[in-house]
Amino acid sequence: MIRGAGHPAFPTIAQGPVHRWGGAALVVARRPDLRRSPPLSEAERRVLEALPARRRAEWAQGRLLAKRLVGDALAVPPEAVEVLPRDDGSPRVVVEGVPTPWLHVSVSHTVGHAAAALAPQPVGVDLCGTASAAAVRRAADHVLSPEEISLIGMDRPEAAAAAWALKEAAVKADRRSVFGQAPRRVVMLRLQPPLLAGLRRAMVWRADDTVLALVLAHAPLPPGPVTNR
């Protein structure tokens, strides 16, 4: 049964520090604070240069955060880390030229924020601004079941943004697209605290006017509380 009317606001997450939740490392930052360009390999530069000019800054900022997480996890410098797209567009990690399939990474960004997550199991992270609630409502029938629409309360921008971010984070963990049937196959049972059907663990935070969702797939153990590091 879906439950959840009247749940409180999502907890605020500190921006800048690396957090740990459920075995994942997570960082979110305001994009104006990410002024430093990440060290890019030749392969990454080719990917960057192939993007439309309007997307290059957000792509680079997401990689800056992802390289930071991988570098911290493996005790290697960021310039030894590559975050390259797979054929399906999802990011993969290469360290000193060697693929690291045991590490999973996810990246997200909005106009004002960027985020990255790293975990030993499939992980998805997604940001959605509360200002996008109207767009979520227009797309609701595509990504949400009638029960889920009743659950989130479409009149609450934060809840609508959280529902979208949870769905997109989940399909990222599955290496699928938010377009198509994949979002409807992710069943949301509760929004606060978030609960998804299947072997998934999920959490939602607030960062300024943006909602941040993290989903771990195939994660049977209950996660612990978020911690700074």
CORLIN-V666447 format. One record per backbone hydrogen bond with DSSP energy under -0.5 kcal/mol. NH is the residue of the N-H (numbers start at 1). CO is the residue of the C=O. Records with the same first field share a line. If there is no record, write none. Layout:
NH = CO, CO
//
This chain:
3 = 189
7 = 4
13 = 206
16 = 28
19 = 26
20 = 227
21 = 24
24 = 21
25 = 118
26 = 19
27 = 116
29 = 114
31 = 112
33 = 30
34 = 31
35 = 33
40 = 38
45 = 41
46 = 42
47 = 43
48 = 44
49 = 45
50 = 46
51 = 47, 48
55 = 52
56 = 52, 53
57 = 53
59 = 55
60 = 56
61 = 57
62 = 58
63 = 59
64 = 60
65 = 61
66 = 62
67 = 63
68 = 64
69 = 65
70 = 66
71 = 67
72 = 68
73 = 69
74 = 70
75 = 71
76 = 71
80 = 77
81 = 78
82 = 94
84 = 82, 92
86 = 90
89 = 86
92 = 84
94 = 82
95 = 98
96 = 80, 94
98 = 95
99 = 97
100 = 93
103 = 100
104 = 119
106 = 117
108 = 115
110 = 113
114 = 29
115 = 108
116 = 27
117 = 106
118 = 25
119 = 104
124 = 215
126 = 213
128 = 211
130 = 209
132 = 129
133 = 130
136 = 132
137 = 133
138 = 134
139 = 135
140 = 136, 137
142 = 139
143 = 139
144 = 140
149 = 145
150 = 146
151 = 147
152 = 148
153 = 149
156 = 153
157 = 155
160 = 156
161 = 157
162 = 158
163 = 159
164 = 160
165 = 161
166 = 162
167 = 163
168 = 164
169 = 165
170 = 166
171 = 167
172 = 168
173 = 169
174 = 170
175 = 172
176 = 171
184 = 181
185 = 181, 182
186 = 182, 183
187 = 185
188 = 186
189 = 187, 195
190 = 195
191 = 3
192 = 193
195 = 190
197 = 187
200 = 198
201 = 216
203 = 214
205 = 212
206 = 11
207 = 210
210 = 207
211 = 128
212 = 205
213 = 126
214 = 203
215 = 124
216 = 201
217 = 122, 215
218 = 199
219 = 199
220 = 218
227 = 20
229 = 18
//
